Amino acid sequence: MIATEQPDVSLQWLHEGHAGSLHRLLQENRTHLTEHGDYREQVSTSLDVIRSELSAANGLRFGILVRDALVGRIDLVPVEPPQFGLGYWLAKNATGQGYATAAVRALVAYAATELGASDIYAGVTHGNARSEALLRRTGFVAVARFDTYTRFHRSLAASSIQD
Ligand SMILES: CC(C)(COP(=O)(O)OP(=O)(O)OC[C@H]1O[C@@H](n2cnc3c(N)ncnc32)[C@H](O)[C@@H]1OP(=O)(O)O)[C@@H](O)C(=O)NCCC(=O)NCCS
């Protein structure tokens, strides 16, 4: 479990036991999650496939929990360690309360201290203003613009991990 700046919000390693609630959350938030063209594959993933993904002992996948309820997911992707990618989503009814901000800050700190990460990158589809705002709020800067998305970067120099 990883604590965050919000006492009610924590990150927990996702495991097989979360498959049902994760699948349900994806189904309930199909429109919200695919609004900008992302997560189309995930919302169509069957419960069995989610269960087998979560039972594999690889990956840095975390549930975002408010008290004990799963409200979203955040992942570190070991693209080229010590450089990592970052992905995240919240259920629609969990947005607007700083939960994703708390989750990103906590996972960035975890990546720096526990994984020795040097850089974290995230790609945001054009038009996803909430995700861009979240990344800017947590110290990321836009470093490259592509046809469909902007790449954001956060350096994990020791002096900047408290941002
Ligand atoms: C991207 C996404 C996670 C952002 O969610 P979000 O709710 O905007 O982000 P947060 O949880 O950090 O909440 C920030 C909001 O809570 C408010 N807030 C309240 N308390 C807060 C606190 N303690 N700290 C920070 N913000 C707080 C902020 O003012 C902000 O409100 P605003 O949007 O009216 O400005 C969400 O829109 C989402 O899941 N989208 C679909 C999936 C997706 O696009 N994923 C990203 C792909 S790159």
The ligand as an SDF file (V2000), in Angstrom:
LIG
                    3D

 48 50  0  0  0  0  0  0  0  0999 V2000
   -7.4290   12.4660  -16.3720 C   0  0  0  0  0  0  0  0  0  0  0  0
   -8.2530   12.3590  -15.1000 C   0  0  0  0  0  0  0  0  0  0  0  0
   -7.7010   11.2610  -14.2140 C   0  0  0  0  0  0  0  0  0  0  0  0
   -8.1900   13.7050  -14.3790 C   0  0  0  0  0  0  0  0  0  0  0  0
   -9.1220   13.6920  -13.3320 O   0  0  0  0  0  0  0  0  0  0  0  0
   -9.3430   15.0120  -12.4310 P   0  0  0  0  0  0  0  0  0  0  0  0
  -10.4990   14.7430  -11.5660 O   0  0  0  0  0  0  0  0  0  0  0  0
   -9.3860   16.2200  -13.3090 O   0  0  0  0  0  0  0  0  0  0  0  0
   -8.0090   15.1110  -11.5820 O   0  0  0  0  0  0  0  0  0  0  0  0
   -7.8970   15.1210   -9.9910 P   0  0  0  0  0  0  0  0  0  0  0  0
   -8.4700   13.8920   -9.4260 O   0  0  0  0  0  0  0  0  0  0  0  0
   -6.4920   15.4170   -9.6890 O   0  0  0  0  0  0  0  0  0  0  0  0
   -8.8330   16.3260   -9.5600 O   0  0  0  0  0  0  0  0  0  0  0  0
   -8.5240   17.6490   -9.9180 C   0  0  0  0  0  0  0  0  0  0  0  0
   -9.7520   18.4920   -9.6730 C   0  0  0  0  0  0  0  0  0  0  0  0
  -10.1050   18.3710   -8.2950 O   0  0  0  0  0  0  0  0  0  0  0  0
  -10.0010   19.6480   -7.6570 C   0  0  0  0  0  0  0  0  0  0  0  0
   -9.4620   19.3780   -6.3220 N   0  0  0  0  0  0  0  0  0  0  0  0
  -10.2130   19.2990   -5.2030 C   0  0  0  0  0  0  0  0  0  0  0  0
   -9.4290   18.9880   -4.1580 N   0  0  0  0  0  0  0  0  0  0  0  0
   -8.1670   18.8700   -4.6380 C   0  0  0  0  0  0  0  0  0  0  0  0
   -6.9160   18.5730   -4.0260 C   0  0  0  0  0  0  0  0  0  0  0  0
   -6.8190   18.3190   -2.7240 N   0  0  0  0  0  0  0  0  0  0  0  0
   -5.8160   18.5170   -4.8140 N   0  0  0  0  0  0  0  0  0  0  0  0
   -5.8890   18.7620   -6.1280 C   0  0  0  0  0  0  0  0  0  0  0  0
   -7.0600   19.0670   -6.7550 N   0  0  0  0  0  0  0  0  0  0  0  0
   -8.1900   19.1160   -6.0040 C   0  0  0  0  0  0  0  0  0  0  0  0
   -9.1040   20.4680   -8.5590 C   0  0  0  0  0  0  0  0  0  0  0  0
   -9.3640   21.8410   -8.4250 O   0  0  0  0  0  0  0  0  0  0  0  0
   -9.5250   19.9580   -9.9220 C   0  0  0  0  0  0  0  0  0  0  0  0
  -10.7790   20.5050  -10.2400 O   0  0  0  0  0  0  0  0  0  0  0  0
  -11.0840   21.1960  -11.6530 P   0  0  0  0  0  0  0  0  0  0  0  0
  -11.0350   20.0890  -12.6570 O   0  0  0  0  0  0  0  0  0  0  0  0
  -12.4240   21.7530  -11.4740 O   0  0  0  0  0  0  0  0  0  0  0  0
   -9.9860   22.1660  -11.8750 O   0  0  0  0  0  0  0  0  0  0  0  0
   -9.7390   12.0390  -15.4310 C   0  0  0  0  0  0  0  0  0  0  0  0
  -10.2820   13.1060  -16.1690 O   0  0  0  0  0  0  0  0  0  0  0  0
   -9.9230   10.7330  -16.1950 C   0  0  0  0  0  0  0  0  0  0  0  0
   -9.9060    9.6610  -15.6390 O   0  0  0  0  0  0  0  0  0  0  0  0
  -10.1460   10.8390  -17.5330 N   0  0  0  0  0  0  0  0  0  0  0  0
  -10.3660    9.6820  -18.3710 C   0  0  0  0  0  0  0  0  0  0  0  0
   -9.1160    8.8260  -18.5310 C   0  0  0  0  0  0  0  0  0  0  0  0
   -7.9360    9.6400  -19.0280 C   0  0  0  0  0  0  0  0  0  0  0  0
   -8.0920   10.5340  -19.8490 O   0  0  0  0  0  0  0  0  0  0  0  0
   -6.7360    9.3020  -18.5220 N   0  0  0  0  0  0  0  0  0  0  0  0
   -5.5180   10.0100  -18.8820 C   0  0  0  0  0  0  0  0  0  0  0  0
   -4.9680    9.5710  -20.1670 C   0  0  0  0  0  0  0  0  0  0  0  0
   -3.5100   10.5150  -20.5690 S   0  0  0  0  0  0  0  0  0  0  0  0
  1  2  1  0
  2  3  1  0
  2  4  1  0
  2 36  1  0
  4  5  1  0
  5  6  1  0
  6  7  2  0
  6  8  1  0
  6  9  1  0
  9 10  1  0
 10 11  2  0
 10 12  1  0
 10 13  1  0
 13 14  1  0
 14 15  1  0
 15 16  1  0
 15 30  1  0
 16 17  1  0
 17 18  1  0
 17 28  1  0
 18 19  1  0
 18 27  1  0
 19 20  2  0
 20 21  1  0
 21 22  1  0
 21 27  2  0
 22 23  1  0
 22 24  2  0
 24 25  1  0
 25 26  2  0
 26 27  1  0
 28 29  1  0
 28 30  1  0
 30 31  1  0
 31 32  1  0
 32 33  2  0
 32 34  1  0
 32 35  1  0
 36 37  1  0
 36 38  1  0
 38 39  2  0
 38 40  1  0
 40 41  1  0
 41 42  1  0
 42 43  1  0
 43 44  2  0
 43 45  1  0
 45 46  1  0
 46 47  1  0
 47 48  1  0
M  END
$$$$
